[in-house]
């Protein structure tokens, strides 16, 4: 049994889920360089990879605080024994360039709680950045290690045992990138050839997700369009979608590639612990956002970004920092879909 992977002429990428048997309790996953990372279940219900790369993290954000990267003690902080909440729909729906997308089962059903995230989601086009490693050089996990039912998983990235969601956790004292004060357990878009995605703003680009957050110290970024290569060179995002402990959802849009002038737009409110969906879009110079399948909210992209390439990010980019190894953010994904087309 395997997950499905379809691509249309419009370069649609469907991140599909499948119910795949767990196999053995340990697996050897091949890294991008052909090395093996032996994964063994620990008492926390996760696994550790010994061939994870370090230092190729995202450069977005402010200055580095050199977090310690210490890990919480005991069992995995991710297991959520409560109800997954109501699904308002819309996370896997694409109204343009090819119609409906299943997006990894937007309703949250048919997710197997007994496999790694790569057994439910197609992670061949994502790299994982974790809140561990050395200060300014977080550990990153390449797509080759994330894929499949026995793919990489640990206490920061794992399958929830109650509903099969792809779960991200990061503590406040986690390791950060050189250009950010905040830790993250977050996916970064890659190409089919294993290179960092770096697409032009021409055409239509969409990131769709269904998710819920159950632990939020203050607020967390759950989706981004980040700047890649371009002129001028920048380490900033174009936009960040934030979810607050109050349930408020805001879209922060930078006004120039230099950053530091992000404008926050209130875009919705969903109670903490409730499943919700978003579709972030960029078509030419128009930014769009759909929350829970509602009407699209549109915003102009500043012409200062016209010479910048972009890429998507999704996951748990906590916006709080501290000394605690047990206080942090947890975000669970039920669907994840990327679309690039004319």
C-alpha positions as CSV (number, residue, x, y, z in Angstrom):
1,X,0.0,0.0,0.0
2,X,1.3,3.5,-0.7
3,X,0.2,7.1,-0.8
4,X,-1.0,8.6,-4.1
5,X,0.9,11.3,-5.9
6,X,-0.7,13.0,-9.0
7,X,0.5,15.9,-11.0
8,X,-1.5,17.7,-13.7
9,X,-0.2,19.8,-16.6
10,X,-0.7,22.8,-14.4
11,X,1.9,21.3,-12.0
12,X,-0.6,20.6,-9.3
13,X,0.9,18.8,-6.4
14,X,-1.5,16.8,-4.3
15,X,-0.4,15.9,-0.9
16,X,-2.5,12.8,-0.3
17,X,-3.0,10.6,2.7
18,X,-3.2,6.8,2.8
19,X,-3.7,4.2,5.5
20,X,-0.4,2.3,5.5
21,X,0.7,-0.4,7.9
22,X,3.3,0.6,10.4
23,X,5.7,-2.3,9.7
24,X,8.5,-2.8,12.3
25,X,9.2,-0.5,15.2
26,X,12.5,0.6,13.7
27,X,13.4,1.6,10.2
28,X,16.5,2.8,8.3
29,X,15.7,5.8,6.1
30,X,18.1,6.9,3.4
31,X,19.3,10.5,3.6
32,X,19.8,12.8,0.6
33,X,23.5,11.8,0.5
34,X,22.7,8.0,0.6
35,X,23.5,7.7,4.3
36,X,21.2,5.8,6.6
37,X,19.4,7.2,9.6
38,X,18.3,4.5,12.0
39,X,15.0,5.3,13.6
40,X,14.1,3.5,16.8
41,X,10.9,4.1,18.9
42,X,11.6,5.7,22.2
43,X,9.4,5.9,25.3
44,X,8.0,9.2,24.1
45,X,6.5,7.5,21.0
46,X,8.9,9.2,18.7
47,X,12.1,8.3,16.9
48,X,15.5,9.8,16.5
49,X,17.4,10.0,13.2
50,X,21.2,9.9,13.3
51,X,21.7,11.3,9.9
52,X,19.7,14.5,10.1
53,X,21.4,17.5,8.5
54,X,22.1,20.7,10.4
55,X,22.5,24.3,9.4
56,X,20.3,24.7,6.3
57,X,17.5,26.4,8.1
58,X,15.2,29.2,7.0
59,X,16.6,32.7,7.2
60,X,13.4,34.5,7.9
61,X,12.7,36.7,10.9
62,X,14.8,38.9,13.3
63,X,18.1,38.3,14.9
64,X,19.1,35.0,16.5
65,X,18.8,34.5,20.2
66,X,21.0,31.4,20.2
67,X,18.4,29.2,21.9
68,X,19.7,26.2,23.8
69,X,17.6,23.6,22.0
70,X,16.9,21.6,25.1
71,X,14.1,19.0,24.8
72,X,11.2,18.4,27.2
73,X,11.4,15.5,29.6
74,X,9.2,12.4,29.6
75,X,6.5,11.5,27.1
76,X,5.8,13.3,23.9
77,X,4.0,16.6,24.6
78,X,2.0,16.1,21.4
79,X,-0.7,13.5,22.3
80,X,-4.1,15.3,22.4
81,X,-6.7,13.1,24.0
82,X,-9.5,15.5,23.2
83,X,-11.9,15.6,20.2
84,X,-10.3,16.8,17.0
85,X,-13.0,19.4,16.8
86,X,-15.4,20.3,14.1
87,X,-14.2,20.6,10.6
88,X,-15.4,23.7,8.8
89,X,-14.0,22.5,5.5
90,X,-12.3,24.4,2.7
91,X,-8.8,23.3,3.5
92,X,-8.4,21.1,0.5
93,X,-10.6,23.0,-1.9
94,X,-9.1,24.8,-4.9
95,X,-11.6,26.8,-7.0
96,X,-9.2,27.5,-9.8
97,X,-6.9,25.8,-12.3
98,X,-8.1,22.2,-12.0
99,X,-11.0,22.4,-9.5
100,X,-11.2,20.4,-6.3
101,X,-8.2,19.0,-4.6
102,X,-8.3,16.3,-1.9
103,X,-5.3,17.9,-0.2
104,X,-4.5,15.0,2.1
105,X,-8.1,14.4,3.1
106,X,-9.4,17.8,4.3
107,X,-12.0,16.2,6.6
108,X,-9.4,14.6,8.7
109,X,-10.6,11.0,8.1
110,X,-8.6,8.1,7.0
111,X,-5.4,9.3,8.7
112,X,-3.6,6.3,10.1
113,X,-2.4,7.0,13.7
114,X,0.1,4.1,13.6
115,X,2.4,5.5,10.9
116,X,4.9,8.3,10.7
117,X,3.6,11.6,9.2
118,X,5.1,10.5,5.8
119,X,2.7,7.6,5.8
120,X,-0.3,9.9,5.7
121,X,1.1,12.9,3.8
122,X,3.2,13.2,0.7
123,X,6.3,14.9,2.1
124,X,8.5,14.4,-0.9
125,X,8.4,18.2,-1.5
126,X,9.1,19.3,2.0
127,X,12.1,19.7,4.3
128,X,11.6,19.8,8.1
129,X,13.3,22.3,10.3
130,X,13.4,21.4,14.0
131,X,14.0,23.4,17.2
132,X,17.2,21.4,18.0
133,X,20.8,21.5,16.8
134,X,23.3,24.2,17.6
135,X,22.6,27.9,18.1
136,X,21.9,29.5,14.8
137,X,22.1,26.2,13.0
138,X,18.9,24.1,13.6
139,X,18.6,20.5,12.5
140,X,16.9,20.0,9.2
141,X,15.5,16.7,7.8
142,X,15.5,16.2,4.0
143,X,12.5,14.9,2.1
144,X,14.1,11.5,1.5
145,X,14.0,10.9,5.3
146,X,10.5,12.2,5.8
147,X,8.7,10.0,3.3
148,X,6.8,6.8,3.9
149,X,5.1,5.1,6.9
150,X,8.5,4.6,8.6
151,X,9.8,8.0,7.8
152,X,11.4,10.4,10.3
153,X,9.5,11.2,13.4
154,X,10.5,12.4,16.9
155,X,9.0,14.4,19.8
156,X,8.9,17.6,17.6
157,X,7.3,16.0,14.6
158,X,5.0,13.0,14.9
159,X,1.6,11.5,14.2
160,X,-1.0,12.1,16.9
161,X,-2.0,8.7,18.3
162,X,-5.7,9.6,18.6
163,X,-6.5,11.1,15.2
164,X,-3.5,10.6,12.9
165,X,-2.8,14.3,12.4
166,X,0.7,15.4,11.5
167,X,1.8,17.2,14.7
168,X,4.4,19.8,15.2
169,X,5.8,20.8,18.7
170,X,8.4,23.3,19.7
171,X,9.5,24.6,23.1
172,X,10.2,28.2,23.9
173,X,13.9,27.6,24.5
174,X,14.4,25.8,21.1
175,X,17.2,26.5,18.7
176,X,16.6,29.3,16.2
177,X,17.9,30.2,12.8
178,X,20.5,33.0,12.6
179,X,17.8,35.5,11.6
180,X,15.0,34.7,14.0
181,X,14.4,35.0,17.7
182,X,11.9,32.2,17.7
183,X,12.0,28.4,17.5
184,X,10.1,26.3,15.0
185,X,9.1,22.8,13.9
186,X,8.2,23.7,10.4
187,X,8.1,22.4,6.8
188,X,9.9,24.3,4.0
189,X,8.9,23.8,0.4
190,X,11.3,21.9,-1.9
191,X,11.4,20.9,-5.5
192,X,11.0,17.4,-6.9
193,X,14.8,17.3,-7.4
194,X,15.4,18.0,-3.7
195,X,16.4,21.6,-4.1
196,X,14.9,24.6,-2.2
197,X,11.8,25.8,-4.0
198,X,12.2,29.3,-5.4
199,X,9.3,30.3,-7.7
200,X,8.6,33.5,-9.5
201,X,5.4,35.5,-8.6
202,X,4.0,35.1,-12.1
203,X,1.2,32.5,-12.3
204,X,-1.0,31.2,-9.5
205,X,0.4,29.7,-6.3
206,X,-1.6,28.3,-3.4
207,X,-0.9,26.7,0.0
208,X,-4.0,25.0,1.5
209,X,-4.2,23.4,5.0
210,X,-6.6,22.0,7.5
211,X,-5.3,22.2,11.1
212,X,-5.9,23.0,14.7
213,X,-3.7,24.3,17.5
214,X,-4.0,23.1,21.1
215,X,-1.1,24.7,22.8
216,X,-0.2,28.4,22.2
217,X,1.8,30.5,24.7
218,X,0.9,33.7,22.8
219,X,0.7,33.2,19.0
220,X,2.1,30.9,16.3
221,X,2.7,31.2,12.6
222,X,1.0,28.4,10.8
223,X,1.7,29.3,7.1
224,X,4.1,31.6,5.2
225,X,5.1,32.8,1.8
226,X,8.8,33.5,2.3
227,X,11.2,35.3,0.1
228,X,13.8,33.2,-1.8
229,X,16.4,34.6,-4.2
230,X,15.9,38.0,-5.7
231,X,16.7,41.6,-5.8
232,X,17.3,43.0,-3.2
233,X,18.5,40.0,-1.3
234,X,16.3,39.4,1.8
235,X,15.8,37.0,4.7
236,X,12.2,38.1,5.3
237,X,8.7,36.6,4.5
238,X,6.2,38.2,2.2
239,X,3.5,37.2,4.6
240,X,2.8,35.2,7.7
241,X,-0.5,33.7,8.9
242,X,-0.7,34.0,12.7
243,X,-3.0,32.1,15.1
244,X,-3.4,33.6,18.6
245,X,-4.2,32.0,22.0
246,X,-7.4,34.1,21.9
247,X,-8.5,32.3,18.7
248,X,-7.8,35.4,16.6
249,X,-6.3,34.8,13.1
250,X,-4.3,37.6,11.5
251,X,-2.4,37.9,8.2
252,X,0.9,39.9,8.5
253,X,2.1,41.3,5.2
254,X,5.5,43.0,4.8
255,X,5.6,46.2,2.8
256,X,9.2,45.9,1.5
257,X,11.8,43.1,1.2
258,X,13.8,44.9,3.9
259,X,11.1,43.9,6.5
260,X,10.3,45.5,9.8
261,X,7.1,47.0,8.4
262,X,4.6,44.2,8.5
263,X,1.0,45.2,8.6
264,X,-1.4,42.9,10.5
265,X,-4.8,42.3,9.0
266,X,-7.5,40.6,11.2
267,X,-9.0,37.8,9.1
268,X,-10.9,35.5,11.4
269,X,-11.4,33.9,14.8
270,X,-11.6,30.2,15.7
271,X,-11.6,28.8,19.2
272,X,-8.4,27.1,20.3
273,X,-8.6,23.3,19.8
274,X,-11.1,23.6,16.9
275,X,-10.2,22.4,13.4
276,X,-10.1,25.1,10.7
277,X,-8.7,25.6,7.2
278,X,-6.9,28.2,5.2
279,X,-5.9,28.8,1.5
280,X,-3.1,31.3,1.1
281,X,-2.7,32.4,-2.5
282,X,-0.5,34.6,-4.6
283,X,-1.4,35.4,-8.2
284,X,0.8,38.1,-9.8
285,X,0.6,41.0,-7.3
286,X,-2.6,39.9,-5.6
287,X,-2.5,38.1,-2.2
288,X,-5.6,36.1,-1.3
289,X,-6.7,34.3,1.8
290,X,-9.7,32.0,2.3
291,X,-10.6,30.9,5.9
292,X,-12.9,27.9,6.4
293,X,-14.1,28.0,2.8
294,X,-15.5,31.5,3.0
295,X,-15.1,34.4,0.7
296,X,-11.6,35.3,-0.5
297,X,-10.0,38.2,1.2
298,X,-7.6,40.0,-1.1
299,X,-4.6,42.3,-0.5
300,X,-2.1,44.0,-2.8
301,X,1.5,42.9,-2.9
302,X,3.9,45.8,-2.9
303,X,5.7,46.4,-6.2
304,X,8.9,46.3,-4.2
305,X,8.6,42.5,-4.2
306,X,8.4,42.2,-8.0
307,X,11.9,40.9,-8.4
308,X,11.7,38.4,-5.6
309,X,11.2,34.7,-5.8
310,X,9.2,32.9,-3.2
311,X,8.5,29.6,-1.4
312,X,5.9,28.2,1.0
313,X,6.3,27.2,4.6
314,X,3.8,25.4,6.9
315,X,3.8,24.1,10.5
316,X,4.5,25.5,13.9
317,X,6.6,28.7,14.1
318,X,6.1,29.8,17.7
319,X,6.2,33.5,18.3
320,X,7.2,33.3,21.9
321,X,10.6,32.7,23.5
322,X,11.7,31.8,27.0
323,X,13.8,29.4,29.1
324,X,11.2,26.7,29.3
325,X,11.7,23.3,27.7
326,X,8.1,22.3,28.4
327,X,6.2,25.5,27.4
328,X,5.7,25.8,23.7
329,X,3.3,25.6,20.8
330,X,1.6,22.5,19.3
331,X,-0.1,22.5,15.9
332,X,-1.8,19.5,14.2
333,X,-2.3,19.3,10.4
334,X,-5.1,17.2,8.8
335,X,-4.4,18.3,5.2
336,X,-1.7,20.0,3.3
337,X,-1.8,20.9,-0.4
338,X,0.4,23.0,-2.7
339,X,-0.6,24.2,-6.1
340,X,1.4,26.0,-8.8
341,X,-0.2,26.9,-12.1
342,X,-0.7,29.5,-14.8
